[in-house]
């Protein structure tokens, strides 16, 4: 079981953590939302919890709670720039479908 980040995503998160001045990594999770059922949640992590799964990716910690890990196991988090837009892209092998806007998915 693992959630990984590309080098581009890790560099982006590392820059934000440095500018923020604190934090051990980024938490990746899911919540019920959107037109497809589940949406991704990203937030900075200052402290991990005992039950968290922690993965080191290119020097940045990716923290996932056990309930979310079931839905995002095997996911690769990438940071992409497409034209004037930039943002995180989730390559989730568990996702059976995604909504048109890319904000939510179903398993």
Buried (B, 14 or more C-beta within 10 A) or exposed (E): EBBBBBEBBBBBBBEEBEEEEEBBBBBBBBEEEBEBBBBBEEEBBEEBEEEBBBBEBBEBBBBBBEEBBEBBBEBBBBBEEEEEEEEBBBEBEBBEEBBEEEEBBBB
